[in-house]
Amino acid sequence: MIVAGEASGDLHGARLLAALQRRRPGLTAFGMGGERLESAGLDRVARSEALSVVGISEVFEKLPALWRAMKLLRDAAHRSRPDAAILIDFPDFHGVLARGLQRDGVPLVYYVSPQVWAWRSGRARGIARRARRIVTLFPFEAEIYRRLGADAVCAGHPLVDDVREGLESGRPAPPAGGRRRLALLPGSRVGEVRRHWTPMAEAAAALARRFPLEVVVIRAPGLPETFFPGAAEHGFSFVSGGHYPVLAAADLAFVASGTATLEAALCGTPMVVVYKTSAASFAIGKRLIRVPWISLANIVAGEQVVPELLQDEVNAGRLEAEGTSLLDNPERLAGMRKSLARVEAQLGPPGGSERAADAILEALEPEAQRRSAGR
């Protein structure tokens, strides 16, 4: 059983399932995910596309759909008696699901460790108690869970493979006329784009008047160009899919906090990170979060290597000022690229999905053999 609730989890889960099937050709899987996991062979009993949310207060809007998905998964687990359940991120949903699966005697593996260590130490302890094994993307996560008594293994980040493969397709031609390139990554979810797009677009248009600048919008799959009003009027171009060469060739990027900050880091692209959610979610999160940064690039580095703008700071004026400061300062851009190279080193070598598959099979196969003998 594999359960993923967000686009990034769908991608990591698809890579993991393919790696598991290469090692065990007869392996079958059911659960929840998106189109990528389904293409990899997952029998989807619940679809993840409509469940992903950002923020705490926004969860309430999705509760009916979340509970329906929960019931479908519990019923399928009762019918199929899986040898294991692999839970990929999506911590609140999986916190409830895991308790039910544990009562049913299903061994649990957490992959892409939920980052509850950043703001809910109690939840992290619960994960450590329930998990047969926790497979993390970052070394410091494995260390945290080991200190809590868990069997935790760092497999490295699958994005390393994604970005390397994407860059091997070749860098795009530089902008015509000696222009520079600004990439805009406003997010992969509708709510993120609605909050981030207008200040990003206004700042980019102002910077394009100040510098000879090409502006490229990196659009997440499934989001139509109509979600980006004013882009055509400003002369922005769009890229959707195959965007790593475009990102690597950018002088600067405005990036919504999330996995995209790691993509930019792996591409060596200097960036300004933005994060804006509802006032209620931000107020709650501010009281709970225990790390000094919001972006994964800074968290992995253990220091602030890229600027972060949060909530009311996410406005056209601040973004334009940060962009101007960076584009006017080649030395600062070069220093940021060196720092991002250190972040890349922390993400591990290629082959993260393969190592994750090995770690999961190592932890589960004795149990699978026992359960098969008892059937």
Secondary structure as UniProt FT lines:
FT   STRAND          2..4
FT   HELIX           7..23
FT   TURN            25..26
FT   STRAND          29..33
FT   HELIX           35..39
FT   TURN            40..41
FT   STRAND          42..47
FT   TURN            49..51
FT   HELIX           57..62
FT   HELIX           63..80
FT   STRAND          85..88
FT   HELIX           91..103
FT   TURN            104..105
FT   STRAND          108..111
FT   HELIX           115..118
FT   HELIX           121..130
FT   STRAND          133..136
FT   HELIX           139..147
FT   TURN            148..149
FT   STRAND          152..154
FT   HELIX           159..167
FT   TURN            168..169
FT   HELIX           176..178
FT   STRAND          180..185
FT   HELIX           190..210
FT   STRAND          213..218
FT   TURN            221..222
FT   HELIX           225..227
FT   TURN            229..230
FT   HELIX           231..234
FT   STRAND          237..239
FT   HELIX           244..248
FT   STRAND          252..256
FT   HELIX           259..266
FT   TURN            267..268
FT   STRAND          271..275
FT   HELIX           279..288
FT   HELIX           296..301
FT   STRAND          308..310
FT   HELIX           311..313
FT   HELIX           316..327
FT   HELIX           330..346
FT   HELIX           352..374
//
